[in-house]
């Protein structure tokens, strides 16, 4: 296991500097809560993607190139994922500082809203490319704010190149994230995360509960069948014993 550490040359101790909290969001920007946090997507991704000591699955805090980056140089993604980094440093700094972590995030995603739609597809796209973020994705429940229901870009030669999207049906659009090794899916206006190895959605509260219920039902059925078989064996033994004693 490799644990990311703060660079030794960093002049700042873990508690000596913190990025400010981002400003309060416009009410219509709460789409990220609806599509990421209320359904548990952030938690499900954190559980699926692995080691919490070196993996960040987080949101709603600044990304900055340097500790002293100006407010105009910072960005606040709806979802940030980074591998082989130092989550403790992220928490201590109240945000993701690229120079300290030693790398940009691997993945960011924005959820569309009326007030941020244009910024997501123009200014933020340029900013995330300049940060060196490997993949930038956008999800739009209706497609009216981003101009597309689902879109992704991958960094190639310092510029974003669109990731192909597959229309699986009228209500399902899907693209592959190499950064996460997952398919992102727009399905009837909902955001999903599917494992290419199985084609199934990553485990959720509901799927884990359903699986547990199925396992309990299977165990109950096997127990009932075993009890029935044992009872039948006893009946046959009793009948054999009766016939032998006639």
N, C-alpha and C positions, 0 to 999 in steps of 0.2 A: 504494500500500500504506500503510495506517495502522498505526503501531506504538504500542501502548498504553504510557503512561509513568506512573510514580508521581506522584501529585498534588504540585505544587510546594510546597504548604503543609504537607506531611507533615513532622513534627518528627523523624522517625526516618530514619536512613540505612539502606541496604539490609542492612547486617550488624549493626545495633545491637539488633535484637529478633527473636526467633524464638518461634513457638508451640512448646509441648512436643510430643513424640511422643505420639500416642494410646496409651492403655493396651493391653496385649496382648489379643488377642481370645480369646473362648471357643472351644474346638475346633469346636463345631458351627456357628460363624459363618464357617467356611472355605468356605461355599457360594459366596461371591463369587469365590474362586479358581477353583472348578470351572466356574462359568458365565461369568466375565468374562476372567480372566487366562490360565488354561491353554489355552482355545481361541483365544487371541490377540485377543479382541474389542476390548480397549482399544487395541491397536496398530492393528487394522483400522480402527476408528473414527477414530483420529488421522490415519491416512493418507487416509481418505476425506473428512474434514471440512475439510481445508485447511491454511492457513498456520500452522506451528508457532510463528512469532514472535508471533502474537496470539491463538492458540486453545489452550485447555487441555483436555486429555482425561486425567483423572487420578483418583486414588482414595487412600483410606486416610490422609488428613490432615484436620486440622480445618478447618471453616468457622467464622469468627467475625465478628461485626459490627464490632468494634473491636479494636485490639491488646491492650487491657487487659480484654477480655471474660472473665468468670469461666468456670471449667470447666463449670459447669452451663448456660452459655449457648452453648457450642460444640457442634457436631455433626460426625460423621465419616461421610460417605456412602460407599457401595460404589463409586459412579461419579459424577464431577462433570465437566460440560462447560460451558465458558464461552467466548464469542466476544468479540473486541475487548478483550482484557485483556493483562496483563503477566505472562507465565509466569516471567520472571526474578524478579519480586517474589514470586511464589508460592513459588519455590524458596528464595529468601533468607529468607522468613518461616516456612518449613516449614508453610505452610498458606495458606488463602484468607481474606484480610481484606477484607471488603466495602468498608469506608470507604477503603481504599487503592486497591483496584481500581476504585472509582468506580461499581460496579454489582454486583448479586448474580450468582451463576452462572445460566446459562440453563436448565440441566437437571441434575437429580440422579436417581439410581436406587438402590434398595435391593433386595438379594437376600434372600429369606426364609430364616430359620433358626428352630429351635424357641425359642431364647433371645431373639430379637429381633422375632418376628412381631408381637406386640401393639404394641411400641414403634413399629414401622414404620408401622402403620396409624393410630395415635393420636398419641402425643407427637411423633414426628418429622414427621408431616404438619402439625401445628400449627406446629412450629418452622420448617419450610421455608417455609410461607406467611408467617410473620412476618418471615423474612429477605427475602421478596420474590422468591423463586426462581420463575421463570416456569412450569416444569413439574416435577412430581414423579411418578416412575414406580416401580412395584413389580412384581417378578417372583418367582413362587413355583412351583417345579418341580412340586409336587403340589397346590397350592391349599389345603392344610390349615393353614398358618400365617398367611397373609394373608386367608384367606376367599375368595380369587380367584386364578386362575393368573396373570393379567396385569391390571394396573390403572394408570391414569394420571390425573393431575389437572393442570389448567391454571389459572393465577391470573387471576381476573377480579374487579375491584373489591376487591382485597385478600383474596379468599377463593378457595379451590380449588373448581373445578367439575369433576366427572368427565368424562374424555374417553371418547367412545363406543368400544366394542370390538365387532369383527365376528367372529363364529364362521364361519370359512371351511370348516371341517369339524369332525368330532368331535375331531381331534387338532391343530387349528390355530386359534389365537385371535390377532387382530391389532388394533392401534390405531395411529393416525397421530400422530406428534410434529411439530407445526408448528415447534417450536424447532429441530429437527434436519432437517426435511423428510425424514423417514424413517418407514417403518412398523416398529414393534417387533412381534415375533411370538413367541408361545409355540407351539412346534411339537414335539409328542411329548416335552415336558419340557425342551426346549432353548430357549435365547434366541437370536433372530435379528434381523437389521437389514436391511430390504429397501428398495431404492430405488424410490419410487413411479413414476419415469419409465420404468423397465424391468421392474419386478416382480421383479427378481433380487436375491439377497443381495449386499450390498456385497462387494468383492473380499476374499478371504481367501488365506492361504498355499496352501491346497489348490486353490482355483479358479484362482489365478494359475499354479500349476504345471500344472494340467490344461489351461489355455488355451495355455501354452507348449508342452506336449506335442502338443496338437492342431495348433498352427502348425508345429511341426517335422514332424509326420506329413504335413500338407498340402504342405509344401515338398518333402518326400521323394517324395510321390506325383507332384507336378508335375514334379520332376526326372526321375523314372523315365519319365513319359509323354513328356517332351521327348526323352529319349535314345531311347525306342522309336520316336518319330516320325522322328527324324533317321536312325535305322538303316533305317527303311522307305523314306525318301526316297533313301538311298544304294542300296538294293536296286533301286528303280525306275529310278534313273539308270543303274545298271549294266546292267539289263535293256534299257533303251532303247539304250544304247551297243552292246550285243550285237546287237540287232535291226538297227541301222543298218549294222553291219559284216558282215552276212551276205551 
